Amino acid sequence: MNFHPRTFLRGSTQELHVTERLTLQPNGDILYQFTMDDPATWETPWSGEYIWRNRPELLYEYACHEGNYAMGNTLRGARILEADAAAAKAGSTGGGSGD
């Protein structure tokens, strides 16, 4: 339940039941599995799965409208943090008085 009455997946009804499972893999990937069940639409439930690969870089949401407005601030904040870290590193390696 909790599907909008005018939103149907491949002919499904409001009786559609979706089961999702997210499993963290040893290498950091996430296995995403789902099962779609709607007896009014399909004779048997059907399932699928795919891997969300672990990546070292930051991942930014680009599909949501609110995120698009916030992206500039997110990136500005990241640049400020980088500059602060660089300044702190420069200050700690700038040579002391040797006291």
Secondary structure, DSSP 8 states (H G I E B T S, - for coil): ----TT--STT--TT-EEEEEEEE-TTS-EEEEEEEE-TTT-SS-EEEEEEE---SS-----SSHHHHHHHHHHHHHHHHHHHHHHHHHHHHSS-----
